[in-house]
């Protein structure tokens, strides 16, 4: 993973990761009805924890949005007379 120093860059990468995650869901949808019952049950058992992660991520995004909306405090200039 590359070093990223700006919030905007990190959010662009985060968006790309979400697009990839959505592709995993699409792949699951394509295999529904063609899998062993054990694997279907195993997949179903993962849904709750995935939803919990999504909720946690939503809260973190809301917190970040609040931080980004706050006006930046002006930097002090040293040596001003």
Secondary structure, DSSP 8 states (H G I E B T S, - for coil): -----SHHHHHHHHHHHHHHHHHHHHHHHHHTTSS-HHHHHHHHHHHHHHHHHHHHHHHHHHHHHHHHHS-------TT--
